[in-house]
Amino acid sequence: MRDVLIFMYPVVDLTVQMDAVLPIEAGETKLVRTMALEPGGGANTVFVGTRLGLDIVQVGAVGQDFYGDFLRQTYKEEGTENRYIQQIASFKTHVIMCLNDKEGDHAYVSMLKDLSIGPLCPDDLIQDCRAIYISGIMLAVGDAEEATLGLLKRVGNTNQTIFFDPGPMFGMISRESMDAVLAVTDACVLNHTEAAGISGAEAPEDAAVLLSRRVRGMVVIKSGAKGCYVYQNGTGVWYKGFSVPTVDTVGAGDSFLGAFMRGTIDNWDIETTCIVANAAGAAKAQKAGSGTQVPTLNEVLHILNTNGYHVTREQMMNRGEKLCIKSLS
């Protein structure tokens, strides 16, 4: 049985590492250190989750163009499955420009388009996965909203775990669609900005309480180096993060999610799950780029071990025994 089905169209990131600080004013010319193409979006979570031991399949569509070929080939080289990434002639592969400044902040330049990828997800694949991950982008872009809600109806009352990340386009999701997904979500994972925007409460603790009234399961609010706040069963707990030199925060939240899914699916205790997820996010923040540049298992272990959590590669990859690590404080 597969671990996770990620329902999210693949995108390419054109990552631009700047020597300057955002924002860029009209008429200015800025020097950059590098420009690179990488798989973005769902690929970040796929690659991190796979590197940490999960069996993940991403369902989506790309164009019959250079970028579509690039994505399918890179998935193959990364050792992840590309069979359900279908190439369709009727639209172009989605490309996002990521402007990253020297302080680690970033801005996205993106073009929205209608997508229809519902037919690409066969029923037998849905039933063969322990969990399903839904991205909020799929509720904000044209035909993808209908396909996503249709997928959740096909899942029905199964025992599959539903992960949902509203994402940066949460403001474009209708209240009806947001509530429909939250009502079947077992783990709503989002950052503090998204939590505040959706709930109307600025403090993560208050936002989590309000969101919990709409979410079937837990609410997990990511807050960078501060860590994450988890609210479930009427109780909220902060799990400390890791302070690292920030190079590029693009993909840090996706990396957190890949690790968080690993712990949840393998029934680690919530403290262990959050410690490893925070380590994955920190490991990404100190690296430039997305896609193949997301953290390796060794890089996540390095964050843990240099901060006093003694975890071996064998312990992390052993799926027959639950990992258990505790806070040092």
C-alpha positions in Angstrom: 0.0 0.0 0.0 1.3 3.5 -0.9 1.7 6.1 1.9 0.6 9.4 0.5 -1.2 10.6 -2.6 -0.4 14.2 -3.3 -3.1 15.9 -5.5 -1.4 19.0 -6.8 -0.3 20.0 -10.3 3.5 20.0 -10.7 5.2 23.3 -11.2 8.7 24.5 -12.1 10.5 27.1 -10.0 12.9 29.5 -11.6 14.9 30.4 -8.5 16.8 33.7 -8.6 19.2 34.3 -5.8 19.7 38.0 -5.4 22.6 40.0 -3.8 20.1 42.7 -3.0 17.2 43.0 -0.5 13.6 43.0 -1.5 11.6 44.9 -2.6 12.8 45.9 -6.1 11.8 49.4 -7.1 10.7 50.2 -10.7 13.6 51.0 -12.9 16.2 49.4 -10.7 18.8 46.9 -11.9 19.9 44.2 -9.5 22.7 41.7 -9.6 22.0 38.0 -8.9 24.2 35.2 -7.8 22.4 32.3 -9.5 19.4 31.4 -11.6 18.3 27.7 -11.6 15.3 25.6 -12.6 14.0 23.1 -10.1 10.7 21.3 -9.5 8.6 23.3 -7.1 5.4 23.2 -5.2 4.4 19.6 -4.4 7.7 18.3 -5.5 9.4 19.7 -2.4 7.1 17.7 -0.2 7.4 14.6 -2.4 11.2 14.7 -2.4 11.6 15.3 1.4 9.0 12.7 2.3 10.6 10.2 0.0 14.1 10.9 1.4 12.7 10.3 4.9 11.2 6.9 3.9 7.7 7.5 2.6 6.2 6.0 -0.5 4.6 9.0 -2.2 2.8 9.4 -5.5 1.9 12.8 -7.0 -1.0 13.1 -9.3 -1.2 16.0 -11.7 -0.7 17.3 -15.2 2.0 19.2 -17.2 2.2 20.4 -20.7 3.9 18.7 -23.6 6.7 21.3 -23.5 10.3 21.7 -22.3 9.2 22.3 -18.7 6.9 19.3 -18.6 9.7 17.1 -19.9 12.1 18.6 -17.3 9.7 17.8 -14.5 9.1 14.2 -15.5 12.8 13.6 -16.0 13.8 15.2 -12.7 11.2 13.1 -10.9 12.7 10.0 -12.5 16.3 11.0 -11.6 15.2 11.7 -8.0 13.8 8.1 -7.8 10.2 9.1 -7.4 7.3 8.0 -9.6 6.2 10.1 -12.5 3.6 7.7 -14.0 0.7 9.8 -12.8 2.2 13.1 -14.0 0.4 13.2 -17.4 1.5 15.4 -20.2 -1.4 17.3 -21.9 -1.0 19.3 -25.1 -3.8 21.7 -24.2 -1.9 23.8 -21.7 1.6 24.9 -20.7 3.4 23.7 -17.7 3.1 26.2 -14.8 6.3 28.1 -14.0 6.9 30.3 -10.9 9.7 32.8 -10.5 11.1 32.8 -7.0 13.0 36.0 -6.1 15.2 35.3 -3.1 17.1 38.1 -1.5 20.3 38.0 0.5 18.4 38.0 3.9 16.4 34.9 3.0 13.2 36.6 2.2 11.4 35.8 -1.1 8.7 36.9 -3.5 6.8 34.9 -6.1 5.9 35.9 -9.6 3.3 33.5 -11.0 0.6 33.2 -13.7 -2.7 31.5 -12.9 -4.5 29.3 -15.4 -7.4 27.0 -15.4 -6.5 23.3 -15.0 -8.6 20.2 -15.1 -6.8 17.1 -13.7 -9.7 15.1 -12.1 -9.6 12.2 -14.6 -5.9 11.6 -13.8 -6.6 10.0 -10.4 -8.0 6.5 -10.8 -10.1 5.0 -8.0 -7.7 2.1 -7.4 -4.9 4.6 -6.7 -7.0 6.5 -4.2 -7.9 3.3 -2.3 -4.2 2.2 -2.4 -2.9 5.2 -0.4 -2.9 5.6 3.4 -3.2 9.3 3.2 -4.1 12.1 0.8 -2.6 15.6 0.7 -4.7 18.5 -0.6 -3.1 21.8 -1.5 -5.1 25.0 -1.1 -3.8 26.1 -4.5 -6.0 23.4 -6.0 -9.1 25.2 -4.5 -8.1 28.6 -5.9 -7.4 27.9 -9.5 -10.3 27.3 -12.0 -11.3 23.8 -12.8 -8.9 22.3 -10.2 -11.3 23.3 -7.5 -14.1 21.1 -8.9 -11.6 18.3 -9.4 -10.3 18.5 -5.8 -13.8 18.6 -4.2 -14.7 15.7 -6.5 -11.7 13.7 -5.3 -12.7 14.2 -1.6 -16.2 12.9 -2.4 -14.6 9.9 -4.0 -12.6 9.3 -0.9 -15.8 9.3 1.1 -15.8 7.8 4.6 -12.6 5.8 4.3 -10.0 5.5 7.0 -7.4 7.5 5.0 -5.7 10.5 6.7 -6.3 13.8 5.0 -3.6 16.5 5.1 -4.5 20.0 4.0 -2.3 23.1 3.6 -4.3 26.2 2.5 -1.2 27.8 1.2 -0.5 31.4 0.2 -3.5 31.7 -2.1 -6.0 31.0 0.8 -7.7 34.4 0.2 -8.9 33.1 -3.2 -10.6 30.1 -1.8 -14.4 30.4 -1.3 -15.7 30.0 2.2 -17.8 27.0 1.0 -14.8 25.2 -0.4 -12.6 26.0 2.5 -15.2 24.6 5.0 -15.8 21.5 2.9 -12.1 20.6 3.0 -11.5 21.5 6.6 -14.5 19.4 7.7 -12.7 16.2 6.5 -9.1 17.3 7.3 -7.2 15.3 9.9 -4.2 17.6 9.9 -4.5 21.2 8.8 -0.9 22.4 8.4 -0.4 26.1 7.7 1.9 29.0 8.6 1.0 31.8 11.0 0.1 34.3 8.2 -2.3 31.8 6.7 -3.8 30.9 10.1 -4.4 34.6 10.9 -5.9 35.3 7.5 -8.3 32.4 7.6 -9.3 32.6 11.3 -9.2 36.4 11.8 -7.1 36.0 14.9 -3.5 37.2 14.9 -2.0 35.1 17.7 -1.4 31.5 16.7 -2.9 30.2 19.9 -6.2 32.1 19.2 -6.1 31.2 15.5 -5.8 27.5 16.3 -8.8 27.5 18.6 -11.0 29.2 16.0 -9.7 26.9 13.2 -10.3 23.8 15.3 -14.0 24.5 15.2 -13.9 23.9 11.5 -11.3 21.2 11.3 -12.0 17.5 11.9 -8.6 16.8 13.4 -5.6 18.8 14.5 -4.4 22.3 13.6 -0.6 22.7 13.1 0.7 26.2 12.7 4.3 26.6 11.4 6.3 29.6 12.8 9.8 29.3 11.4 12.6 29.2 14.0 10.1 29.5 16.8 8.8 26.0 15.9 5.2 25.0 15.5 2.0 25.2 17.5 -0.3 22.1 17.6 -3.8 22.2 18.8 -5.9 19.1 19.2 -8.6 17.7 21.5 -8.9 21.1 23.2 -5.1 21.4 24.1 -2.4 23.5 22.4 1.4 22.9 22.7 4.4 24.8 21.2 7.2 22.6 19.9 10.5 24.5 19.7 12.2 25.0 16.4 15.9 25.3 15.4 17.8 28.5 14.8 20.0 28.3 11.7 21.6 30.8 9.4 18.7 31.6 6.9 19.7 31.3 3.3 16.4 30.6 1.5 13.0 29.9 3.2 11.3 28.7 -0.1 10.3 25.1 0.5 10.9 25.2 4.2 7.2 24.7 4.9 7.0 22.0 2.3 9.9 20.2 3.9 8.2 20.5 7.3 5.1 18.9 5.8 7.0 16.0 4.3 8.5 15.1 7.6 5.3 15.7 9.5 3.5 13.3 7.2 6.2 10.6 7.9 5.7 10.9 11.6 1.9 11.0 11.4 1.6 8.0 9.0 4.0 5.9 11.1 2.2 6.8 14.4 5.1 8.6 16.0 4.1 10.6 19.1 3.3 14.2 18.3 6.4 15.6 20.0 8.7 13.4 18.0 6.9 14.2 14.8 7.2 17.9 15.4 10.8 17.8 16.4 11.7 16.0 13.2 9.4 18.3 11.1 11.0 21.4 12.6 14.4 20.0 11.9 13.5 19.4 8.2 12.2 23.0 7.9 15.4 24.4 9.4 17.6 22.2 7.2 15.8 23.6 4.2 16.0 27.2 5.4 19.8 27.1 5.5 20.0 25.9 1.8 19.3 27.7 -1.4 16.8 26.5 -3.9 13.8 24.1 -4.1 13.1 20.7 -5.7 16.3 18.6 -5.6 17.8 21.1 -3.2 15.5 20.3 -0.4 17.1 18.5 2.7 18.5 15.1 2.5 18.0 12.6 5.4 21.6 13.3 6.5 21.0 17.0 6.6 17.9 16.6 8.8 19.8 14.2 11.1 22.6 16.8 11.3 20.2 19.4 12.6 18.9 16.9 15.2 22.2 15.6 16.3 23.9 18.9 16.6 21.1 20.1 18.8 21.4 17.1 21.2 18.8 14.7 19.7 20.8 11.5 19.0 19.0 9.9 16.1 20.7 7.4 13.7 19.9 6.9 10.0 18.8 3.3 10.9 16.4 4.6 13.5 14.9 7.1 11.2 14.4 4.7 8.3 13.1 1.8 10.4 9.4 1.7 9.6 8.7 -1.3 11.7 9.5 0.5 15.0 8.2 3.9 16.1 10.8 6.7 16.5 10.6 8.4 19.9 12.7 11.4 20.8 11.9 13.9 23.5 12.4 17.6 24.1 15.7 18.5 25.9 14.1 21.4 27.8 
